[in-house]
Amino acid sequence: MNQRTGRLRGKVALVTGGAMGIGLATARRFAAEGAFTYIADVEKPAPGELSVEGAEEITYVDLDVTDEVAWAEAVDDILERDERLDILVNNAGVIDYAGIADVTAEAWARVVAVDQTGVFLGTRAALKPMLAQRSGSIINLSSAWGVVGSEGVAAYQAAKGGVRGLTRNTAVTYARDGVRANTVIPGWIRTPLAERQAEEKNAEVIGLTPLGFGGDPDDIAWGCVYLASDESRYVTGSELVIDGGLLAR
Ligand SMILES: NC(=O)c1ccc[n+]([C@@H]2O[C@H](COP(=O)([O-])OP(=O)(O)OC[C@H]3O[C@@H](n4cnc5c(N)ncnc54)[C@H](O)[C@@H]3O)[C@@H](O)[C@H]2O)c1
């Protein structure tokens, strides 16, 4: 983890859902690449996770991505400290496994609030400094289940499909303002979310994955480093699929 190349040197980054899983791996890679990094989550990361050898300490922000007021405060606090915001990763997510005939209105509303409305609220809050700076990179986490149908997971599929449209809308609307927006589409990744799923479900998805194994959070983190960095300056409105070939079937 202490391999540093400075691909994000001097940039200020905020990663939602950064206490564990994909968000934590992404935040740690960002810090290692020289970014001043914040993670926003309703959970605190495990002790020691905010420190990356040879890098600035990652800052934890207590934020529920569904809370409009908290978003404004969080971004204002970052601006007060670091005067800019270059990168936002809308990664926080929750899942519900019910099919449409069984999903409760409460479960539906919760998933859409976090996975879709949270992306809207985060994007809107980050655009304030990004439009003023005339630069920024927004990275939104969708899912392979935001692309193709899967049994159950009705609310999750609806929300993750919506994220892809919102990303394209952000990209096209703000391209001339120097703000880029891209979607990352993970396949099966070994995280606390995946580990909470039924064994058979995990085995089934990994079995369908052409490379034959599940991914690690770092597989997604590296894609986010690319999209966050100036290496991807000509990339906006795109979708980076990191799924071991799952969607190529
Ligand atoms: N793991 C996979 O196989 C996989 C596959 C496709 C897409 N994804 C997506 O990647 C993202 C990260 O997934 P993960 O597997 O790391 O999940 P995870 O459950 O391991 O971590 C998600 C994090 O989001 C946080 N979070 C949840 N609700 C929040 C809220 N309202 N406000 C702030 N933080 C909140 C949680 O506390 C947690 O730290 C999600 O958007 C998920 O849908 C994951």
The ligand as an SDF file (V2000), in Angstrom:
LIG
                    3D

 44 48  0  0  0  0  0  0  0  0999 V2000
  -19.1580   -5.5040   -3.4560 N   0  0  0  0  0  0  0  0  0  0  0  0
  -19.6680   -5.7230   -4.6330 C   0  0  0  0  0  0  0  0  0  0  0  0
  -19.6380   -6.8640   -5.1380 O   0  0  0  0  0  0  0  0  0  0  0  0
  -20.2790   -4.5840   -5.4180 C   0  0  0  0  0  0  0  0  0  0  0  0
  -20.6780   -4.8700   -6.7290 C   0  0  0  0  0  0  0  0  0  0  0  0
  -21.2510   -3.8530   -7.4860 C   0  0  0  0  0  0  0  0  0  0  0  0
  -21.3980   -2.5930   -6.9580 C   0  0  0  0  0  0  0  0  0  0  0  0
  -21.0060   -2.3440   -5.6880 N   0  0  0  0  0  0  0  0  0  0  0  0
  -21.1980   -0.9790   -5.1800 C   0  0  0  0  0  0  0  0  0  0  0  0
  -19.9990   -0.4530   -4.6850 O   0  0  0  0  0  0  0  0  0  0  0  0
  -20.2720    0.4370   -3.5890 C   0  0  0  0  0  0  0  0  0  0  0  0
  -19.4860    0.0080   -2.3720 C   0  0  0  0  0  0  0  0  0  0  0  0
  -19.8820   -1.3150   -2.0380 O   0  0  0  0  0  0  0  0  0  0  0  0
  -19.1550   -2.2110   -0.9480 P   0  0  0  0  0  0  0  0  0  0  0  0
  -19.2980   -3.5900   -1.4380 O   0  0  0  0  0  0  0  0  0  0  0  0
  -17.8480   -1.6400   -0.5930 O   0  0  0  0  0  0  0  0  0  0  0  0
  -20.2090   -2.0240    0.2610 O   0  0  0  0  0  0  0  0  0  0  0  0
  -19.9990   -2.1270    1.8710 P   0  0  0  0  0  0  0  0  0  0  0  0
  -21.3360   -2.4260    2.4620 O   0  0  0  0  0  0  0  0  0  0  0  0
  -18.8940   -3.0570    2.1570 O   0  0  0  0  0  0  0  0  0  0  0  0
  -19.6110   -0.6250    2.2240 O   0  0  0  0  0  0  0  0  0  0  0  0
  -20.5460    0.4000    1.9930 C   0  0  0  0  0  0  0  0  0  0  0  0
  -20.2450    1.5860    2.8790 C   0  0  0  0  0  0  0  0  0  0  0  0
  -21.2890    2.5630    2.6600 O   0  0  0  0  0  0  0  0  0  0  0  0
  -21.6570    3.0840    3.9250 C   0  0  0  0  0  0  0  0  0  0  0  0
  -23.0110    3.6410    3.8900 N   0  0  0  0  0  0  0  0  0  0  0  0
  -24.1850    2.9760    3.8000 C   0  0  0  0  0  0  0  0  0  0  0  0
  -25.2140    3.8340    3.8690 N   0  0  0  0  0  0  0  0  0  0  0  0
  -24.6680    5.0770    3.9900 C   0  0  0  0  0  0  0  0  0  0  0  0
  -25.2140    6.3700    4.1130 C   0  0  0  0  0  0  0  0  0  0  0  0
  -26.5470    6.5940    4.1200 N   0  0  0  0  0  0  0  0  0  0  0  0
  -24.3740    7.4250    4.2000 N   0  0  0  0  0  0  0  0  0  0  0  0
  -23.0330    7.2300    4.2070 C   0  0  0  0  0  0  0  0  0  0  0  0
  -22.4550    6.0270    4.1170 N   0  0  0  0  0  0  0  0  0  0  0  0
  -23.2740    4.9590    4.0050 C   0  0  0  0  0  0  0  0  0  0  0  0
  -21.5380    1.8940    4.8780 C   0  0  0  0  0  0  0  0  0  0  0  0
  -21.4680    2.3040    6.2310 O   0  0  0  0  0  0  0  0  0  0  0  0
  -20.2660    1.2340    4.3820 C   0  0  0  0  0  0  0  0  0  0  0  0
  -19.1160    1.7860    5.0020 O   0  0  0  0  0  0  0  0  0  0  0  0
  -21.7830    0.3940   -3.3800 C   0  0  0  0  0  0  0  0  0  0  0  0
  -22.3740    1.4880   -4.0420 O   0  0  0  0  0  0  0  0  0  0  0  0
  -22.1770   -0.9150   -4.0140 C   0  0  0  0  0  0  0  0  0  0  0  0
  -23.5070   -0.9280   -4.4440 O   0  0  0  0  0  0  0  0  0  0  0  0
  -20.4420   -3.3180   -4.8990 C   0  0  0  0  0  0  0  0  0  0  0  0
  1  2  1  0
  2  3  2  0
  2  4  1  0
  4  5  1  0
  4 44  2  0
  5  6  2  0
  6  7  1  0
  7  8  2  0
  8  9  1  0
  8 44  1  0
  9 10  1  0
  9 42  1  0
 10 11  1  0
 11 12  1  0
 11 40  1  0
 12 13  1  0
 13 14  1  0
 14 15  2  0
 14 16  1  0
 14 17  1  0
 17 18  1  0
 18 19  2  0
 18 20  1  0
 18 21  1  0
 21 22  1  0
 22 23  1  0
 23 24  1  0
 23 38  1  0
 24 25  1  0
 25 26  1  0
 25 36  1  0
 26 27  1  0
 26 35  1  0
 27 28  2  0
 28 29  1  0
 29 30  1  0
 29 35  2  0
 30 31  1  0
 30 32  2  0
 32 33  1  0
 33 34  2  0
 34 35  1  0
 36 37  1  0
 36 38  1  0
 38 39  1  0
 40 41  1  0
 40 42  1  0
 42 43  1  0
M  CHG  2   8   1  16  -1
M  END
$$$$
